[in-house]
């Protein structure tokens, strides 16, 4: 009788874990879809300084590091669309690669050292850096995704934006959960 109870308990536990894993899977594509929509919308609310585009019809490049699923989702949903006359292109960025030519860089890794490497590579360039890790703003990220209740929101660090010469629309700042450095 004890063996049956343990087997039943083990089976129930395995079933529960499998069900929980199954429930967790649909959230990942939804989260990617929401992040992709935000990244595309961010491009409409950011003004890049003169010289950021070689020509008036140059491509607006969104780089994605550490989240291939998001890069693929972005490529499927917004690749080829345009923002202010610039076709949108998506590029997967690997550690150590140049961020030259990017306009937005999403860093989807959790390791602080790796995040720091990507942010350092973009520093001094007119690249909007976006992350989804706690304390990423302190590491130099300009925009960071956060979960607020059941909603994906974002926060902005204006001090980090200032060094890039980017201008973020007041409408985007008004939609942010939190804006650091706002007077």
Secondary structure as UniProt FT lines:
FT   HELIX           2..45
FT   STRAND          46..47
FT   TURN            50..51
FT   TURN            56..57
FT   STRAND          60..65
FT   HELIX           68..77
FT   TURN            78..80
FT   STRAND          82..83
FT   TURN            84..85
FT   STRAND          86..93
FT   TURN            95..96
FT   TURN            100..101
FT   STRAND          104..107
FT   HELIX           112..122
FT   TURN            123..124
FT   STRAND          128..131
FT   TURN            134..135
FT   HELIX           136..139
FT   STRAND          143..148
FT   TURN            149..150
FT   STRAND          151..157
FT   HELIX           158..162
FT   TURN            163..165
FT   STRAND          167..168
FT   HELIX           170..175
FT   STRAND          178..180
//
